[in-house]
Amino acid sequence: MTSISRGVAPGWLLLGLGVAVCAGWAAFPSSGLYTDLLTPHRILVLASALKLAYLLGGAVFAFQCRDRLEPGNPARPAWFLLSLGLLSTFAGQLCLAPFQLTRNETPFPTVADIFFVLAYPLLVAALLALFHAYREAGFPVGSVAEQVGIVAAVGVVGLVVVAGVLRPVAAAGGALLDRVLTVAYPVLDLVLLLPLALLLRVALRLRGSRAGEVWLLLLGGIVFLCAGDACFAYFQSLGEVRLDPYVHGTYLVAYGLIAGGAHRQLQLLKS
């Protein structure tokens, strides 16, 4: 068993199970397994429960990391902000849970979107605080010119991707609030990717180390979060319900990786 999975094997097994179920649903939607046993409603219930568990667990682990760092440590507010961001996302998912469990639907938009949108500034602030903490600790974060170049490159690529995702949104009809929120999520993801790109440089320098494990998990989770939002916006605009397993699976990976990274950091702080 690797150092990442030690002590959290059940969590990784559940994540693997949930993702495998979603992948199977996407690949063989007409098979007896998915029409009789693992019906879309049952998969939605499973995905909803796992998302809530990973979000709450990640928020608790991140807050415990904050508590284990001494006052004045520049990383302390970063873990607190990450905890708040995950807790806000948890609140949004909790608002959706009654509809998913009892009505087999995920309505959009709802009050849940307030919490989902509020999570973004918290997550962006957490990444910026982590970058500041790394810089203060003397890690190789690169020169100002290199940082500007990384942000510019990621911004250009992100704009191209976001434009592709939003093209069908602009062409689609529907209520104004629906279209505004569908556009807002990919744009907020683009903003989130900018500090993430700066942190990824540091994380790659730490690969192979215990700290590198933490940040590759966390940053990988945020990348999947952005991918999940892009899938949601694109599929929502197309009205393709059959593509739901891709959305659920992507979000499961995102929340599971972030929770795993926070738990791994807590293990390091306890050791």
Rosetta silent file (secondary structure, phi, psi, omega in degrees, C-alpha in Angstrom):
SEQUENCE: MTSISRGVAPGWLLLGLGVAVCAGWAAFPSSGLYTDLLTPHRILVLASALKLAYLLGGAVFAFQCRDRLEPGNPARPAWFLLSLGLLSTFAGQLCLAPFQLTRNETPFPTVADIFFVLAYPLLVAALLALFHAYREAGFPVGSVAEQVGIVAAVGVVGLVVVAGVLRPVAAAGGALLDRVLTVAYPVLDLVLLLPLALLLRVALRLRGSRAGEVWLLLLGGIVFLCAGDACFAYFQSLGEVRLDPYVHGTYLVAYGLIAGGAHRQLQLLKS
SCORE:     score description
SCORE:     0.000 S_00000001
   1 L     0.000  134.715 -177.730    0.000    0.000    0.000 S_00000001
   2 L   -75.332  167.504 -179.625    1.390    3.421   -0.926 S_00000001
   3 L   -66.845  -25.692  178.813    1.972    6.246    1.510 S_00000001
   4 L   -70.111  -45.252 -171.927   -0.971    8.131    0.025 S_00000001
   5 L   -84.129  -12.338 -177.115   -3.500    5.383    0.513 S_00000001
   6 L   -60.902  123.756  177.808   -2.321    4.190    3.919 S_00000001
   7 L    88.689  -11.793  179.751   -5.136    4.803    6.412 S_00000001
   8 L  -128.696   22.911 -178.889   -7.651    5.982    3.788 S_00000001
   9 H   -53.972  -44.418  179.481   -8.044    2.786    1.716 S_00000001
  10 H   -57.946  -38.938  179.401  -11.863    2.642    2.226 S_00000001
  11 H   -63.872  -42.305  179.004  -12.190    6.175    0.869 S_00000001
  12 H   -69.641  -36.811  178.935  -10.167    5.376   -2.254 S_00000001
  13 H   -64.382  -43.038  178.152  -12.058    2.112   -2.768 S_00000001
  14 H   -64.310  -39.536  178.164  -15.406    3.904   -2.576 S_00000001
  15 H   -62.894  -46.239  178.501  -14.150    6.547   -4.987 S_00000001
  16 H   -60.809  -39.728  178.224  -12.992    3.890   -7.420 S_00000001
  17 H   -63.330  -47.251 -178.909  -16.333    2.100   -7.112 S_00000001
  18 H   -61.908  -43.562  179.957  -18.322    5.260   -7.725 S_00000001
  19 H   -67.381  -38.844  179.104  -16.260    6.252  -10.757 S_00000001
  20 H   -63.340  -40.340  178.808  -16.420    2.693  -12.155 S_00000001
  21 H   -63.129  -44.257  178.959  -20.211    2.696  -11.836 S_00000001
  22 H   -64.771  -40.800  179.306  -20.448    6.033  -13.681 S_00000001
  23 H   -64.632  -41.157  177.829  -18.034    4.840  -16.380 S_00000001
  24 H   -64.742  -38.998  177.762  -20.038    1.654  -16.864 S_00000001
  25 H   -61.799  -41.234  179.331  -23.253    3.643  -17.070 S_00000001
  26 H   -67.881  -37.467 -175.620  -21.715    5.835  -19.781 S_00000001
  27 H   -81.579  -36.919 -174.819  -20.383    2.860  -21.751 S_00000001
  28 L  -131.431   60.438 -175.549  -23.319    0.432  -21.413 S_00000001
  29 L   -64.564  -22.353 -176.499  -26.458    2.452  -20.589 S_00000001
  30 L   -97.035    0.396 -179.057  -28.776   -0.122  -22.143 S_00000001
  31 L   -71.239  157.207 -179.953  -27.373   -3.171  -20.370 S_00000001
  32 H   -58.687  -32.296  179.920  -29.501   -5.044  -17.863 S_00000001
  33 H   -58.770  -38.996 -175.141  -27.183   -3.977  -15.056 S_00000001
  34 H   -97.832   -5.050  175.087  -28.066   -0.319  -15.629 S_00000001
  35 H  -103.078  -24.172 -176.497  -31.723   -0.726  -16.514 S_00000001
  36 H  -112.343  -43.075 -174.811  -32.727   -3.159  -13.765 S_00000001
  37 H   -99.985  -65.870  179.163  -30.200   -3.014  -10.906 S_00000001
  38 L   -92.036   73.514 -179.509  -28.104    0.138  -11.066 S_00000001
  39 L   -69.711  160.494  178.451  -30.814    2.403  -12.397 S_00000001
  40 H   -53.090  -37.605  179.693  -30.048    6.073  -13.090 S_00000001
  41 H   -65.815  -42.914  179.691  -31.891    7.048   -9.897 S_00000001
  42 H   -66.145  -37.375  177.417  -29.850    4.680   -7.752 S_00000001
  43 H   -66.816  -39.099  178.115  -26.619    5.898   -9.334 S_00000001
  44 H   -62.368  -40.453  177.511  -27.679    9.482   -8.705 S_00000001
  45 H   -64.060  -44.945  178.483  -28.297    8.640   -5.039 S_00000001
  46 H   -61.041  -47.140 -179.036  -24.882    6.949   -4.787 S_00000001
  47 H   -63.150  -40.815  179.868  -23.107    9.849   -6.467 S_00000001
  48 H   -62.430  -45.000 -179.653  -24.896   12.394   -4.276 S_00000001
  49 H   -64.013  -42.250 -179.663  -23.958   10.555   -1.071 S_00000001
  50 H   -67.585  -40.023  178.266  -20.305   10.179   -2.103 S_00000001
  51 H   -60.776  -45.904  179.644  -20.023   13.829   -3.127 S_00000001
  52 H   -61.963  -41.865 -178.706  -21.392   14.946    0.244 S_00000001
  53 H   -64.287  -45.441 -178.120  -19.053   12.599    2.107 S_00000001
  54 H   -70.189  -37.713  178.837  -15.915   13.733    0.271 S_00000001
  55 H   -66.310  -45.992  179.778  -16.796   17.426    0.485 S_00000001
  56 H   -66.496  -43.444  178.478  -17.534   17.289    4.208 S_00000001
  57 H   -61.451  -43.785  178.583  -14.504   15.116    4.871 S_00000001
  58 H   -61.986  -40.782  178.965  -12.259   17.429    2.861 S_00000001
  59 H   -63.699  -42.466  179.391  -13.586   20.491    4.706 S_00000001
  60 H   -66.108  -45.462  179.984  -12.973   18.852    8.099 S_00000001
  61 H   -61.719  -43.406 -179.606   -9.473   17.668    7.147 S_00000001
  62 H   -63.605  -40.634  179.224   -8.532   21.112    5.799 S_00000001
  63 H   -66.439  -37.703  177.182   -9.756   22.815    8.970 S_00000001
  64 H   -65.673  -34.588  174.833   -7.777   20.358   11.100 S_00000001
  65 H   -62.558  -42.060  177.960   -4.688   21.189    9.024 S_00000001
  66 H   -60.304  -42.927 -178.259   -5.264   24.843    9.802 S_00000001
  67 H   -67.061  -27.532 -177.224   -5.521   24.095   13.522 S_00000001
  68 H   -85.653   -7.419  175.934   -2.251   22.138   13.529 S_00000001
  69 L   -93.925  139.695 -176.149   -0.276   25.022   12.049 S_00000001
  70 L   -69.784  150.444  176.235    1.056   27.594   14.468 S_00000001
  71 L   -56.371  137.621 -178.249   -0.363   31.145   14.436 S_00000001
  72 L    96.920  -15.984  176.516    1.588   33.282   12.008 S_00000001
  73 L   -68.061  125.319 -175.765    2.303   30.422    9.615 S_00000001
  74 L   -64.503  -17.471  178.767    1.446   31.799    6.128 S_00000001
  75 L   -82.765  -14.951 -175.439   -0.142   28.471    5.138 S_00000001
  76 H   -60.755  -50.539  179.025   -2.645   28.607    8.011 S_00000001
  77 H   -64.873  -26.568 -179.854   -5.179   30.967    6.351 S_00000001
  78 H   -64.181  -44.303  179.731   -4.860   29.001    3.110 S_00000001
  79 H   -68.751  -33.344  177.163   -6.138   25.808    4.713 S_00000001
  80 H   -65.941  -43.894  178.838   -8.919   27.743    6.433 S_00000001
  81 H   -65.423  -38.328  176.798  -10.023   29.255    3.111 S_00000001
  82 H   -62.778  -41.472  178.103   -9.874   25.842    1.448 S_00000001
  83 H   -61.220  -43.366  179.544  -12.047   24.452    4.243 S_00000001
  84 H   -65.621  -39.578  178.468  -14.598   27.236    3.746 S_00000001
  85 H   -62.640  -42.407  177.960  -14.612   26.703   -0.018 S_00000001
  86 H   -68.419  -37.445  179.604  -15.293   22.997    0.392 S_00000001
  87 H   -66.305  -37.637  177.096  -17.929   23.694    3.043 S_00000001
  88 H   -65.912  -40.348  176.478  -19.704   26.123    0.706 S_00000001
  89 H   -65.413  -38.605  176.189  -19.661   23.502   -2.060 S_00000001
  90 H   -59.779  -43.123  179.778  -20.976   20.955    0.445 S_00000001
  91 H   -62.022  -39.964  177.540  -23.857   23.315    1.287 S_00000001
  92 H   -64.155  -44.582  178.797  -24.696   23.606   -2.406 S_00000001
  93 H   -65.066  -35.198  178.486  -24.646   19.847   -2.882 S_00000001
  94 H   -65.121  -33.876  177.120  -26.762   19.435    0.247 S_00000001
  95 H   -66.899  -31.635 -179.683  -29.390   21.730   -1.287 S_00000001
  96 H   -80.735  -26.045 -172.117  -29.546   19.488   -4.348 S_00000001
  97 H   -54.300  -44.940 -179.127  -29.658   16.212   -2.393 S_00000001
  98 H   -59.431  -38.574  178.452  -33.419   16.219   -1.580 S_00000001
  99 H   -67.711  -40.402 -178.200  -34.289   16.619   -5.272 S_00000001
 100 H   -70.145  -37.651 -176.237  -31.817   13.927   -6.302 S_00000001
 101 H   -77.539  -38.227 -173.264  -32.892   11.463   -3.628 S_00000001
 102 H  -102.579  -28.375 -174.789  -36.670   11.852   -3.877 S_00000001
 103 L  -113.391   -4.485 -179.517  -37.367   13.185   -7.372 S_00000001
 104 L    57.100   44.566  178.899  -34.485   11.718   -9.387 S_00000001
 105 L  -148.452  156.772  175.047  -33.589   15.135  -10.786 S_00000001
 106 L  -122.557   90.072 -175.360  -30.945   17.829  -10.462 S_00000001
 107 L   -66.166  151.258  178.792  -32.771   21.135  -10.953 S_00000001
 108 L  -152.975  130.792   -4.636  -30.924   24.150  -12.356 S_00000001
 109 L   -85.038  162.954  177.220  -30.733   26.885  -11.296 S_00000001
 110 L  -144.415 -178.386  175.655  -31.525   26.642   -7.582 S_00000001
 111 L   -62.102  -22.041  178.477  -30.390   28.169   -4.300 S_00000001
 112 H   -58.194  -33.034 -177.390  -27.557   25.624   -4.452 S_00000001
 113 H   -66.068  -24.751  175.200  -25.879   27.756   -7.116 S_00000001
 114 H   -60.959  -45.643 -178.797  -25.429   30.559   -4.590 S_00000001
 115 H   -71.206  -38.098  178.750  -23.174   28.309   -2.521 S_00000001
 116 H   -62.575  -43.432 -179.835  -21.389   26.886   -5.568 S_00000001
 117 H   -68.455  -40.486  179.484  -20.574   30.379   -6.847 S_00000001
 118 H   -62.877  -25.539 -178.923  -19.510   31.600   -3.386 S_00000001
 119 H   -66.473  -29.289 -173.145  -17.015   28.718   -3.199 S_00000001
 120 H   -64.267  -50.940  177.910  -14.941   30.092   -6.078 S_00000001
 121 H   -60.115  -31.585  177.959  -13.524   33.251   -4.456 S_00000001
 122 H   -67.962  -42.815  179.633  -12.704   31.164   -1.385 S_00000001
 123 H   -68.438  -40.731  177.175  -10.851   28.554   -3.453 S_00000001
 124 H   -62.022  -44.891  178.689   -9.013   31.219   -5.467 S_00000001
 125 H   -62.721  -37.305  178.177   -8.000   32.977   -2.260 S_00000001
 126 H   -62.979  -44.188 -179.747   -6.814   29.645   -0.805 S_00000001
 127 H   -66.632  -39.886  178.158   -4.569   28.970   -3.811 S_00000001
 128 H   -65.337  -39.046  177.940   -3.157   32.495   -3.737 S_00000001
 129 H   -65.828  -37.745  177.276   -2.458   32.163   -0.010 S_00000001
 130 H   -65.853  -40.191  177.671   -0.699   28.834   -0.619 S_00000001
 131 H   -62.410  -42.657  176.692    1.420   30.407   -3.354 S_00000001
 132 H   -61.607  -41.598  179.637    2.374   33.196   -0.954 S_00000001
 133 H   -63.332  -41.752  177.667    3.253   30.627    1.715 S_00000001
 134 H   -62.492  -43.390 -179.370    5.490   28.730   -0.701 S_00000001
 135 H   -63.745  -41.965  178.917    7.241   31.938   -1.731 S_00000001
 136 H   -66.037  -29.207 -179.562    7.784   32.939    1.893 S_00000001
 137 L   -81.797   -4.381  177.303    9.210   29.475    2.609 S_00000001
 138 L    89.499   13.726  178.504   11.790   29.905   -0.129 S_00000001
 139 L   -72.521  153.881 -178.132   10.399   27.418   -2.649 S_00000001
 140 L   -73.638   93.812 -178.916   11.301   28.007   -6.330 S_00000001
 141 L   -96.859   -3.728  178.853    8.252   29.926   -7.558 S_00000001
 142 L    87.657  165.634  178.856   10.077   31.560  -10.471 S_00000001
 143 L   -75.341  168.952  178.271   10.680   35.185  -11.363 S_00000001
 144 H   -60.654  -40.021  179.709    7.889   37.703  -11.861 S_00000001
 145 H   -62.907  -41.160  178.438    8.389   37.458  -15.632 S_00000001
 146 H   -65.411  -41.082  179.046    8.034   33.652  -15.496 S_00000001
 147 H   -63.286  -42.792  177.791    4.907   33.925  -13.369 S_00000001
 148 H   -63.016  -40.263  179.183    3.360   36.416  -15.802 S_00000001
 149 H   -63.642  -42.212  179.049    4.248   34.124  -18.704 S_00000001
 150 H   -63.594  -47.021 -178.858    2.628   31.103  -17.038 S_00000001
 151 H   -62.931  -41.425 -179.581   -0.551   33.025  -16.209 S_00000001
 152 H   -64.690  -43.743 -179.020   -0.734   34.479  -19.732 S_00000001
 153 H   -63.987  -46.278  179.013   -0.246   31.076  -21.388 S_00000001
 154 H   -64.632  -38.163  179.790   -2.854   29.379  -19.204 S_00000001
 155 H   -63.071  -41.820 -179.612   -5.205   32.322  -19.718 S_00000001
 156 H   -66.470  -48.708  179.410   -4.983   32.113  -23.515 S_00000001
 157 H   -61.341  -42.985  179.689   -5.487   28.334  -23.593 S_00000001
 158 H   -62.041  -40.153  179.220   -8.305   28.625  -21.056 S_00000001
 159 H   -63.061  -38.981  178.763  -10.063   31.305  -23.087 S_00000001
 160 H   -63.589  -44.945  179.863   -9.984   29.088  -26.166 S_00000001
 161 H   -64.904  -46.433 -179.248  -11.485   26.174  -24.212 S_00000001
 162 H   -61.569  -40.019  179.015  -14.084   28.366  -22.502 S_00000001
 163 H   -62.079  -39.650  178.252  -15.068   29.910  -25.845 S_00000001
 164 H   -65.819  -38.675  179.648  -15.620   26.431  -27.281 S_00000001
 165 H   -68.605  -37.991 -172.563  -17.716   25.403  -24.307 S_00000001
 166 H   -86.603  -10.030 -179.873  -19.803   28.552  -24.339 S_00000001
 167 H   -57.649  -48.728  177.972  -20.517   28.656  -28.071 S_00000001
 168 H   -68.088  -25.150  178.142  -23.568   26.359  -27.801 S_00000001
 169 H   -66.528  -43.211 -179.454  -24.661   28.245  -24.689 S_00000001
 170 H   -65.199  -32.037 -178.288  -24.777   31.505  -26.594 S_00000001
 171 H   -82.354  -18.882 -176.760  -26.768   29.859  -29.374 S_00000001
 172 L   -80.857  157.577  175.784  -29.223   28.167  -27.023 S_00000001
 173 L   -89.672 -152.153  178.662  -32.393   29.711  -25.739 S_00000001
 174 L   106.289  172.566 -178.464  -33.731   29.512  -22.227 S_00000001
 175 L   -65.298  151.371 -177.754  -34.119   31.809  -19.262 S_00000001
 176 H   -61.275  -43.307 -178.739  -31.558   34.561  -18.745 S_00000001
 177 H   -61.955  -39.695  177.947  -30.530   33.290  -15.285 S_00000001
 178 H   -58.371  -48.329 -176.786  -29.909   29.812  -16.703 S_00000001
 179 H   -68.754  -38.394  179.571  -27.623   31.173  -19.401 S_00000001
 180 H   -62.001  -46.359 -179.116  -25.810   33.545  -17.046 S_00000001
 181 H   -68.584  -38.404  179.094  -24.985   30.759  -14.588 S_00000001
 182 H   -63.362  -34.486  175.648  -24.024   28.332  -17.342 S_00000001
 183 H   -75.627  -37.408 -173.275  -21.558   30.935  -18.619 S_00000001
 184 H   -63.246  -40.042 -175.216  -20.386   31.923  -15.135 S_00000001
 185 H   -62.260  -50.051  177.170  -19.078   28.512  -14.082 S_00000001
 186 H   -62.886  -34.570  178.439  -16.505   28.060  -16.888 S_00000001
 187 H   -66.387  -43.135  176.764  -15.398   31.681  -16.497 S_00000001
 188 H   -63.671  -35.810  176.550  -14.908   31.213  -12.753 S_00000001
 189 H   -63.430  -39.427  178.225  -12.987   28.025  -13.480 S_00000001
 190 H   -60.921  -42.396  177.191  -10.653   29.961  -15.763 S_00000001
 191 H   -62.696  -40.294 -179.642   -9.939   32.387  -12.922 S_00000001
 192 H   -66.003  -32.385 -178.095   -9.318   29.428  -10.589 S_00000001
 193 H   -70.860  -21.638 -176.283   -6.859   27.864  -13.050 S_00000001
 194 H   -66.810  -55.004  175.571   -4.546   30.895  -13.018 S_00000001
 195 H   -67.327  -27.665  178.125   -3.192   30.545   -9.438 S_00000001
 196 H   -62.959  -39.189  179.518   -3.380   26.775   -9.847 S_00000001
 197 H   -62.282  -38.087  178.252   -0.913   26.982  -12.747 S_00000001
 198 H   -66.287  -39.837  179.843    1.552   28.873  -10.541 S_00000001
 199 H   -71.762  -30.013 -178.850    1.233   26.261   -7.796 S_00000001
 200 H   -62.709  -34.944  177.185    1.600   23.393  -10.254 S_00000001
 201 H   -59.107  -43.669  179.534    5.147   24.534  -11.012 S_00000001
 202 H   -68.703  -43.056 -177.856    6.012   24.189   -7.322 S_00000001
 203 H   -60.879  -38.575  179.963    4.180   20.872   -6.990 S_00000001
 204 H   -67.692  -32.216  176.184    6.124   19.372   -9.892 S_00000001
 205 H   -67.891  -24.772 -177.671    9.378   20.401   -8.234 S_00000001
 206 L   -96.372    2.226 -175.935    8.237   18.499   -5.131 S_00000001
 207 L   -58.894  141.388 -176.393    7.158   15.332   -6.965 S_00000001
 208 L    94.472  -16.024  178.890    8.366   12.187   -5.283 S_00000001
 209 L   -99.481  168.369  178.988    8.208   13.820   -1.852 S_00000001
 210 H   -66.698  -37.720  176.850    5.431   13.579    0.723 S_00000001
 211 H   -66.093  -35.923  178.122    4.564   17.254    0.212 S_00000001
 212 H   -62.992  -35.979  177.120    4.443   16.645   -3.525 S_00000001
 213 H   -59.822  -43.522 -178.672    1.837   13.916   -3.005 S_00000001
 214 H   -59.522  -49.646 -171.505   -0.394   16.381   -1.174 S_00000001
 215 H   -78.185  -29.352  174.383   -0.280   19.059   -3.822 S_00000001
 216 H   -67.794  -35.345  174.990   -0.582   16.783   -6.811 S_00000001
 217 H   -66.656  -49.583 -178.047   -3.759   15.372   -5.223 S_00000001
 218 H   -62.969  -48.976 -177.258   -5.181   18.795   -4.395 S_00000001
 219 H   -69.201  -35.977  174.870   -4.299   20.409   -7.699 S_00000001
 220 H   -61.708  -39.767  178.015   -5.456   17.347   -9.634 S_00000001
 221 H   -62.809  -39.528 -179.766   -8.782   17.571   -7.809 S_00000001
 222 H   -69.661  -36.112  175.779   -9.197   21.219   -8.771 S_00000001
 223 H   -60.872  -44.148  178.610   -8.405   20.418  -12.416 S_00000001
 224 H   -67.416  -32.019  175.990  -11.168   17.783  -12.382 S_00000001
 225 H   -61.983  -45.313  177.870  -13.490   20.297  -10.712 S_00000001
 226 H   -63.823  -39.840  178.416  -12.939   22.692  -13.601 S_00000001
 227 H   -64.220  -39.390  177.847  -13.448   19.843  -16.071 S_00000001
 228 H   -62.186  -41.515  178.275  -16.704   18.913  -14.349 S_00000001
 229 H   -65.797  -39.366  178.728  -17.987   22.471  -14.651 S_00000001
 230 H   -64.221  -43.231  177.372  -17.018   22.585  -18.326 S_00000001
 231 H   -61.846  -44.233 -178.469  -18.852   19.294  -18.963 S_00000001
 232 H   -61.285  -47.159 -177.694  -21.881   20.527  -17.052 S_00000001
 233 H   -62.604  -43.273 -177.538  -22.051   23.821  -18.979 S_00000001
 234 H   -68.282  -48.045 -177.729  -21.615   22.126  -22.349 S_00000001
 235 H   -70.303  -33.470  178.263  -24.034   19.270  -21.720 S_00000001
 236 H   -62.861  -41.533 -178.820  -26.566   21.552  -20.032 S_00000001
 237 H   -68.638  -30.396  178.828  -26.680   23.758  -23.102 S_00000001
 238 H   -83.331  -16.600 -177.221  -27.151   20.714  -25.341 S_00000001
 239 L    68.989   30.694 -176.761  -29.812   19.218  -23.056 S_00000001
 240 L   -92.846   88.627 -179.988  -28.023   15.863  -23.169 S_00000001
 241 H   -66.014  -29.209 -177.779  -29.212   14.009  -20.064 S_00000001
 242 H   -65.567  -13.219  179.664  -27.562   10.809  -21.307 S_00000001
 243 H   -92.995    6.592  179.379  -24.181   12.443  -20.667 S_00000001
 244 H   -54.245  -39.300 -178.425  -24.883   12.771  -16.918 S_00000001
 245 H   -59.046  -31.671  177.710  -22.489    9.927  -15.964 S_00000001
 246 H   -66.221  -41.385  179.961  -19.546   11.935  -17.298 S_00000001
 247 H   -66.150  -49.752 -178.948  -20.516   14.904  -15.142 S_00000001
 248 H   -61.942  -43.693 -179.293  -21.093   12.849  -11.980 S_00000001
 249 H   -63.237  -40.547 -179.584  -17.898   10.838  -12.469 S_00000001
 250 H   -65.814  -43.669  178.194  -15.770   13.942  -12.999 S_00000001
 251 H   -65.533  -37.193  177.947  -17.094   15.658   -9.886 S_00000001
 252 H   -60.390  -46.315  178.120  -16.571   12.479   -7.843 S_00000001
 253 H   -60.687  -43.137 -178.603  -12.908   12.351   -8.869 S_00000001
 254 H   -59.759  -52.993 -176.943  -12.524   16.065   -8.092 S_00000001
 255 H   -67.993  -36.365  179.493  -13.978   15.916   -4.586 S_00000001
 256 H   -65.656  -42.836  179.706  -12.269   12.614   -3.795 S_00000001
 257 H   -66.224  -41.636 -179.945   -8.814   13.876   -4.791 S_00000001
 258 H   -64.581  -44.182  177.880   -9.198   17.122   -2.840 S_00000001
 259 H   -62.862  -40.756  178.739  -10.362   15.264    0.272 S_00000001
 260 H   -64.105  -39.586  178.042   -7.497   12.791   -0.145 S_00000001
 261 H   -65.823  -41.645  178.430   -4.956   15.592   -0.442 S_00000001
 262 H   -65.134  -39.429  178.684   -6.258   17.346    2.669 S_00000001
 263 H   -66.027  -40.028  178.958   -6.191   14.073    4.597 S_00000001
 264 H   -63.652  -40.676  177.178   -2.639   13.363    3.460 S_00000001
 265 H   -62.957  -39.709  178.623   -1.526   16.819    4.622 S_00000001
 266 H   -63.190  -39.667  176.350   -3.167   16.180    8.000 S_00000001
 267 H   -60.049  -41.734 -179.811   -1.234   12.916    8.281 S_00000001
 268 H   -64.867  -40.177 -179.488    2.020   14.769    7.595 S_00000001
 269 H   -69.403  -27.143  178.698    1.240   17.380   10.237 S_00000001
 270 H   -80.826  -22.450 -174.509    0.484   14.652   12.781 S_00000001
 271 L   -79.682    0.000    0.000    3.692   12.729   12.101 S_00000001
